Amino acid sequence: MRISLFLILTALTGLLACEQIVEEPLPPHTPRLVVFAFWEAGQPLDAYVSRSYGALEDLTAEEVLIRDATVSLEIDGQPIPLTYRDTTYEPWPGFGQTFYTGKYEAERDAEADKIYTLRVSHPDYESVQATAVVPRPPVVRRAWIERDVFRTVDPLGNDQGSQSLLHVEVEDPAGVGDYYEVRDVDLWYEYPGFRPGLQRETLYVPGEAVIASEGGYAPGSRAIPDTDFDGQSGTLTFLISLPSAYDEPAMQDSLVIQSLVMTVRTFGATYAGYLEKLDLQRETQNGGLNFFPAEAVVVPSNVEDGYGIVAGISAHRDSFPQ
C-alpha cells in the first residue's frame, strides 16, 4: 500500500514537472516624451523636448534631443508659431567639450494672466498636453532700514557695535515664492568733511526668508521672525550689520537705500530624479509655467543649490518711497 501510494505521488510529480509554461507577452511600451517648459512673465517662451531626462541635465548628450516633434502653442486660444533652434557652444575656448541646446521657441515673451496650452506629439512617443496660466511675478514695493535695534556690550560695559533691521515690503499676488533672499543692497550716503559727495557701498544681507504655506516664516529661516507676511504680501525682515562708518551722525541722516536685488525661489522646482504626475496647479502657483502631464517627465530650470530660481527682482530708489 505504501509502495502504491509512493508510485502515484511520483507519477503526479512527473506530470506537473512536464507541464508546459506559456509566457504571455507584455504589451508594447510607448516611450514617454520628456518635455520641459518653465515660463515667467517677461521671459522668452520656449520648450525643450527630449527622449531622455539626461538631456536636460547633461547638455553634452546631443543624441537625446528631439528635433522633429510637432509642438504647438496657444495663448488664450490663439496659435503661436514655434521655431526649433539648435545651437552649440563651449563654456570657454579650449574647454574640450561641446554643449548642445536645442529648443522650440516663440518670437515673443510670456505674459502674466494669459492661458497657455502646449501640445507636443511625435510618432514614436506618447503625446503631451497641458494648460496653465503664467502668474504675476513678485515685486518689491519699498525697503527701509531700522537702525541700532540690537546693541552689543562686553562684560566691561564697552560698546561692541550694533545690528540693524532691513525691512522689505514684498507683493507676491500669485504666491510664487517659498524662499526669499536679499542680495546686493546698494547704500548711498553723504559724508561731509571726509569724502565729499554721495558715496556708494554694497551691503551684505546674511539671511533667507523661508515662507510657510499659511504665511509667516517657516523653520529654516535665517530672517527675523515676522508675522506680517501672509504668503502673498507683507514685510520680510532681515538682520544686518552696518559698517562702523555708519555710526557717524552726519552720515546717518543721509543714508539711503538706492537699490536692492531679491532672489525668489520655489520649493516646487526642487527635484530628485524623475518628477512624474505632479499637481499642475500647485506647480503653476509656484512661479512660472511648469507642465507636468501624467505621462511626461519634467525637469525644472535654473536649479541652484537645490532650489529653482523663480526670478531675480530688483527695486531702485525711483520705484519705492524711502
C-alpha positions in Angstrom: 0.0 0.0 0.0 2.8 2.3 0.9 4.6 1.5 -2.3 1.5 2.1 -4.5 0.9 5.5 -2.8 4.5 6.4 -3.4 4.3 5.5 -7.1 1.1 7.6 -7.5 2.7 10.6 -5.9 5.8 10.2 -8.1 3.7 10.0 -11.2 1.8 13.2 -10.3 5.0 15.0 -9.6 6.4 14.0 -13.0 3.2 15.2 -14.8 3.4 18.5 -13.0 7.1 18.9 -13.9 6.3 18.3 -17.6 3.6 20.9 -17.7 4.3 23.5 -20.3 4.7 27.1 -19.2 3.2 29.6 -21.6 4.7 33.1 -21.5 2.3 36.0 -22.0 4.0 38.8 -24.0 4.0 42.2 -22.3 2.0 44.9 -24.1 4.2 47.2 -26.2 5.5 50.1 -24.3 5.5 53.5 -26.0 8.4 55.7 -24.8 7.5 58.9 -23.0 8.4 62.3 -24.2 10.4 64.4 -21.8 9.1 68.0 -22.1 10.2 71.0 -20.1 8.6 74.4 -20.2 9.3 76.9 -17.4 7.9 80.3 -18.2 7.9 83.6 -16.3 6.2 86.8 -17.2 8.5 88.9 -19.4 10.8 85.9 -20.2 11.0 84.0 -23.5 8.5 81.3 -24.4 10.4 78.2 -25.1 10.2 74.4 -24.6 12.7 71.6 -24.6 11.7 68.2 -26.0 13.8 65.1 -25.4 13.6 61.3 -25.1 15.8 61.2 -22.0 15.9 63.0 -18.7 19.6 63.2 -19.1 19.3 65.7 -22.0 18.1 68.4 -19.6 20.8 67.6 -17.1 23.7 66.8 -19.4 23.7 69.1 -22.4 26.6 67.2 -23.9 24.2 64.4 -24.9 23.2 65.6 -28.4 21.6 62.3 -29.4 18.8 62.6 -26.9 17.3 65.8 -28.2 14.2 65.5 -30.4 14.3 67.9 -33.3 11.3 66.7 -35.3 8.5 66.8 -32.7 5.2 68.5 -33.5 5.0 71.3 -31.0 2.0 73.7 -30.9 1.4 76.6 -28.5 -1.8 78.6 -28.0 -2.2 81.8 -25.9 -5.9 82.4 -25.0 -6.8 80.1 -27.9 -4.6 82.0 -30.4 -2.0 79.8 -32.2 1.6 81.0 -31.7 4.3 79.7 -34.1 7.3 78.0 -32.6 10.7 77.6 -34.3 13.3 74.9 -33.4 16.8 76.3 -32.9 19.9 74.2 -32.5 23.0 75.8 -31.0 26.3 74.5 -29.8 28.9 76.2 -27.6 31.9 75.7 -25.4 31.9 77.3 -22.0 35.4 78.8 -22.8 37.9 78.3 -25.7 39.8 75.0 -25.3 37.3 73.5 -22.9 37.3 70.4 -25.0 33.6 69.6 -24.7 30.7 70.8 -26.8 27.3 71.6 -25.2 24.1 71.4 -27.2 21.0 73.4 -26.5 18.0 72.6 -28.7 14.7 74.2 -28.0 11.4 75.2 -29.6 10.8 78.9 -29.1 8.4 81.7 -30.0 9.2 85.2 -31.1 7.6 86.7 -28.0 7.8 86.7 -24.2 5.4 85.2 -21.7 2.6 87.4 -20.3 1.1 87.2 -16.9 -2.6 86.1 -16.6 -2.7 84.6 -20.1 -3.9 81.0 -20.6 -1.2 78.9 -22.3 -1.7 75.5 -23.9 1.2 73.4 -25.1 0.9 70.3 -27.2 3.8 68.0 -28.1 3.5 64.9 -30.3 5.8 62.5 -32.1 5.0 59.2 -34.0 7.3 57.3 -31.7 6.2 58.7 -28.4 3.1 59.3 -26.3 1.7 62.8 -26.7 1.9 65.5 -24.1 -0.6 68.3 -23.4 -1.0 70.8 -20.6 -2.7 74.1 -19.9 -1.9 76.7 -17.2 -1.6 80.4 -16.5 1.6 82.3 -16.1 1.4 84.1 -12.7 2.3 87.6 -12.0 5.9 87.9 -10.7 6.6 89.3 -7.2 7.7 92.9 -6.8 9.4 95.0 -4.1 7.2 97.9 -3.0 9.6 99.6 -0.7 12.5 98.9 1.7 14.0 100.7 4.7 16.5 100.2 7.5 15.7 100.4 11.2 18.9 101.3 12.8 20.6 100.1 16.0 17.8 97.7 17.1 20.3 95.4 18.9 23.4 96.7 20.5 26.2 94.5 21.9 28.1 95.4 25.1 31.1 93.5 26.5 31.4 92.5 30.2 33.2 95.7 30.9 30.4 97.8 29.5 32.2 98.8 26.3 30.1 99.2 23.2 30.9 96.5 20.7 28.6 97.7 17.9 25.0 97.3 16.9 22.8 95.5 14.5 20.0 96.9 12.5 17.0 95.6 10.6 16.3 95.7 6.9 12.6 95.7 6.1 11.5 94.8 2.6 7.8 95.1 1.6 7.0 92.4 -1.0 3.9 91.9 -3.1 3.5 88.4 -4.5 -0.1 88.1 -5.6 0.4 84.7 -7.2 2.1 83.2 -4.1 5.2 82.5 -6.3 7.9 82.5 -3.6 8.6 79.9 -1.0 12.1 81.3 -0.4 13.3 85.0 -0.5 16.9 86.0 -0.4 18.1 89.6 -0.5 21.4 90.4 -2.2 23.3 93.5 -3.5 21.7 96.2 -1.4 23.4 99.5 -2.6 23.5 102.1 0.1 24.1 105.8 -0.8 25.1 108.3 1.8 26.8 111.7 2.2 29.9 112.0 4.5 30.7 115.7 4.9 34.4 116.6 5.6 35.7 113.1 4.7 34.6 112.1 1.2 32.5 114.9 -0.2 29.6 113.9 -2.3 27.5 110.8 -2.5 29.2 107.5 -1.6 28.1 104.1 -2.5 28.6 100.8 -0.6 27.1 97.4 -1.2 25.6 95.8 1.9 25.7 92.0 2.5 22.5 90.6 4.0 23.0 87.3 5.7 19.7 85.6 5.8 16.8 84.0 3.9 13.1 84.1 4.5 11.5 80.6 4.1 7.8 81.1 3.9 5.3 78.7 5.4 2.2 77.6 3.4 0.0 79.6 5.7 2.2 82.7 5.7 4.9 83.9 8.0 8.4 82.4 8.4 8.8 78.7 8.4 11.5 76.6 10.2 14.8 77.0 8.4 14.6 80.8 8.0 17.5 82.9 8.9 15.5 86.0 8.9 14.0 87.9 11.9 10.6 86.3 12.8 7.9 88.4 11.3 4.2 87.7 11.2 3.4 90.5 8.7 3.5 88.2 5.7 0.7 86.0 4.5 2.4 84.3 1.6 1.3 86.9 -0.9 2.0 90.3 0.6 3.7 91.8 3.7 7.1 92.7 5.0 10.2 90.5 5.2 12.7 91.4 7.9 16.5 90.7 7.9 19.1 91.3 10.5 22.1 93.3 9.1 25.3 94.8 10.4 26.2 98.2 9.1 29.9 99.2 8.8 31.4 101.1 11.6 31.5 104.3 9.5 27.7 104.4 9.7 27.9 105.4 13.3 28.8 108.9 12.2 25.7 111.1 13.0 26.3 113.2 9.9 26.1 110.2 7.7 23.1 108.6 9.4 20.9 111.5 8.3 21.8 111.0 4.6 21.7 107.1 4.5 19.5 106.0 1.6 18.8 102.6 0.1 19.5 103.2 -3.6 18.6 99.8 -4.9 18.4 96.1 -3.9 18.0 92.8 -5.6 16.0 89.9 -4.2 16.1 86.3 -5.4 12.9 84.4 -5.2 12.9 80.6 -5.3 10.3 77.9 -5.1 10.4 74.6 -3.4 8.1 73.3 -6.1 11.0 73.4 -8.5 13.3 71.3 -6.5 13.9 67.8 -7.9 15.5 64.5 -7.2 15.5 62.2 -10.2 12.3 62.0 -12.2 9.3 64.1 -11.5 6.1 62.4 -12.5 2.4 63.0 -12.1 2.8 66.2 -10.1 0.0 68.6 -9.3 -0.1 71.0 -12.2 -2.0 73.7 -10.3 0.4 73.6 -7.3 3.4 74.0 -9.6 1.8 76.8 -11.5 1.3 78.7 -8.3 5.0 78.3 -7.5 6.2 80.5 -10.2 6.4 80.0 -13.9 4.6 77.6 -16.1 5.6 74.0 -15.3 4.0 71.3 -17.4 3.5 68.1 -15.5 1.2 65.9 -17.6 0.6 62.4 -16.3 2.9 60.7 -18.7 5.6 63.3 -19.0 8.8 63.8 -17.1 9.6 67.4 -16.5 12.8 68.9 -15.0 12.8 72.5 -13.6 15.2 75.1 -15.0 17.7 77.3 -13.3 18.4 74.8 -10.5 20.8 76.2 -8.0 21.6 74.8 -4.6 18.5 72.6 -4.7 16.1 75.4 -5.4 14.6 76.5 -8.7 15.2 80.2 -9.2 11.8 81.8 -9.9 13.0 85.3 -10.5 15.5 87.9 -9.6 13.5 91.0 -8.8 15.2 94.4 -8.3 13.9 97.7 -6.9 15.5 101.1 -7.3 15.1 104.3 -5.4 12.8 105.7 -8.0 10.4 102.7 -7.7 9.6 102.9 -4.0 9.5 105.6 -1.3 12.2 105.8 1.3 
